Amino acid sequence: MTLKPYTHYKIYKPFGILSQFISNDTKEARKKRFLGELYPFPQDIMPVGRLDEKSEGLLLLTTDGKLSDTINRMGVEKEYYVQLDGEITKEAIALLEKGVEIGIHGKKYTTKPSKLQYLEESPILFEPDSKLRIGRHRPTSWISITITEGKYRQVRKMTAAVGFPTVRLIRVRIGNISLDKLTPGEVMPLNEIEI
């Protein structure tokens, strides 16, 4: 018996699309947008980790369930460009690097240390979705943050915990795989996923 080869993709998940293919909630299914509208993916495809509906950027997909599980558990670096509400302070950056307390499923959790870089200039990105209310009330600032875990809405909760809510979040790298020049909604087949 010949084993069927696994299929892998990297995609630029656009703002407003859920990191899933279907919903068990029929009301949600009518109102929400799913990954399946981007490409004719194979039936047994699954996302490796997730990005919430309002986040965008790099998402890996695979038909290899073991690979997905391994990547999610092995502490692979995930890098994000984050636009913040307000001009972030050095003190807030130091707190984020060290780890901050956030809530996960009603329990307190202290995040692992992260790598942070203040971005002097805004990264060159695609225009934000018009639903994002960027810079309406006060100036914004940009950071690059690299984490090795992936709790639910973790980066958003971390920046809120130090007083600078996230207004835009783009994942640009998972391990050795980068977003590169993908455009929102673009799908690129990969021969393999090497993290």
C-alpha positions in Angstrom: 0.0 0.0 0.0 1.4 3.4 -1.0 0.9 6.2 1.5 -0.7 9.3 0.0 1.8 12.3 0.3 0.8 15.1 2.6 -0.2 18.5 1.2 0.9 21.8 2.7 0.2 25.4 2.0 1.1 28.8 3.3 -1.5 31.6 3.0 -2.0 35.2 3.8 -5.2 35.0 5.9 -7.0 38.3 5.3 -8.8 40.3 8.0 -12.4 39.1 8.5 -11.9 35.4 7.8 -12.0 32.7 10.5 -9.1 30.2 10.7 -11.5 27.3 10.0 -13.4 25.7 7.2 -16.8 25.2 8.6 -18.9 26.1 11.6 -21.3 23.9 13.5 -23.4 27.0 14.2 -25.6 27.5 11.2 -26.3 31.2 12.2 -22.5 31.8 12.4 -22.0 30.0 9.1 -24.3 32.4 7.3 -22.6 35.5 8.7 -19.0 34.5 8.8 -16.3 33.9 6.2 -14.1 30.8 6.2 -10.8 29.6 4.7 -12.5 27.5 2.1 -13.5 30.5 0.1 -9.8 31.3 -0.7 -8.9 28.1 -2.5 -10.1 24.5 -3.4 -8.3 22.9 -0.5 -8.3 19.1 0.0 -11.0 17.8 2.3 -8.6 16.7 5.1 -6.7 20.0 5.4 -6.3 21.7 8.8 -4.7 25.0 10.0 -1.5 24.8 12.0 -2.5 27.1 14.9 -4.9 29.9 14.3 -5.3 33.6 13.8 -8.4 35.3 15.1 -10.9 36.8 12.8 -9.5 40.4 13.1 -5.9 39.3 12.7 -4.2 38.7 9.4 -1.0 37.3 7.9 0.8 33.9 7.7 -1.2 30.8 8.3 0.1 27.3 7.5 -2.2 24.5 6.4 -1.5 20.8 6.2 -3.1 17.4 5.8 -0.5 16.0 8.2 -2.2 15.9 11.6 1.0 14.8 13.4 3.0 17.7 12.0 0.3 20.2 13.0 0.3 18.8 16.6 4.2 18.8 16.7 4.5 22.5 15.6 1.8 23.6 18.0 3.6 21.9 21.0 7.3 22.5 20.3 7.6 26.2 21.1 8.3 27.4 17.5 8.8 31.1 17.2 5.9 33.2 15.8 6.6 36.8 14.8 4.0 39.5 14.6 3.9 43.1 13.5 1.6 44.9 15.9 0.1 48.3 15.6 -0.7 49.7 19.0 -3.2 52.3 20.2 -0.8 55.0 21.6 3.0 55.5 21.7 4.3 52.5 23.5 6.8 53.2 26.4 10.1 51.6 27.2 8.6 50.4 30.4 5.8 48.6 28.6 8.2 47.0 26.2 10.3 45.7 29.1 7.2 44.2 30.7 6.2 42.5 27.5 9.7 41.0 27.0 9.7 39.7 30.6 6.1 38.2 30.4 2.8 39.6 31.6 -0.2 38.3 33.3 -3.2 37.7 31.1 -6.5 35.8 31.4 -7.0 32.4 29.7 -10.3 30.7 30.0 -11.0 32.6 33.3 -7.6 31.8 34.9 -4.6 33.9 35.3 -1.6 33.1 33.2 1.9 34.6 32.9 3.2 34.6 29.4 6.7 33.3 28.6 9.4 35.9 27.8 9.2 37.3 24.3 11.5 39.1 21.9 10.4 42.7 21.2 11.6 45.4 18.9 10.2 48.9 18.6 9.7 49.7 14.9 10.8 53.3 14.2 8.9 53.3 10.9 5.7 51.7 10.0 6.3 48.4 8.2 5.4 48.3 4.5 2.1 46.4 4.4 -1.2 46.2 2.6 -3.8 48.8 3.4 -5.7 47.9 6.6 -9.4 46.8 6.4 -11.7 49.7 6.5 -13.4 48.2 9.6 -10.3 48.9 11.7 -10.5 52.2 13.5 -6.8 53.1 13.3 -5.6 56.4 14.7 -9.1 57.9 15.2 -8.4 59.2 18.7 -4.7 59.1 19.3 -1.4 58.3 17.6 -0.3 54.7 17.1 3.0 52.9 17.3 4.4 49.6 15.8 6.3 46.8 17.4 7.6 43.4 16.3 6.9 40.7 18.9 8.1 37.1 18.7 6.5 34.5 21.0 7.0 30.8 21.4 3.5 29.9 22.6 0.1 30.6 21.1 -2.6 31.1 23.7 -6.0 32.3 22.6 -5.7 36.0 21.5 -2.4 36.1 23.4 -0.6 39.1 21.7 -3.8 41.2 21.9 -4.2 40.3 25.6 -0.5 41.0 26.3 -0.5 44.5 24.8 -3.8 45.4 26.5 -2.2 44.3 29.8 0.5 47.0 29.5 -2.0 49.7 28.4 -1.5 49.7 24.7 -4.4 47.8 23.0 -3.7 46.2 19.6 -5.4 47.9 16.7 -3.8 45.8 13.9 -2.0 42.4 14.1 -0.2 40.7 11.2 1.7 37.4 11.7 4.8 37.6 9.5 6.8 34.4 10.4 6.4 30.9 11.9 9.8 29.3 12.5 11.7 29.5 9.2 8.6 30.2 7.1 7.9 33.9 6.3 4.9 35.7 4.8 7.3 37.1 2.2 5.4 38.8 -0.7 2.1 37.0 -0.3 -0.9 39.2 -0.8 -4.1 39.0 1.4 -6.0 35.9 0.4 -3.1 34.4 -1.6 -2.4 30.7 -1.2 1.0 29.1 -2.0 1.4 25.3 -2.1 4.5 24.1 -0.3 6.5 20.9 -1.0 7.1 20.5 2.8 6.9 22.4 6.0 10.3 22.7 7.6 10.2 24.7 10.8 
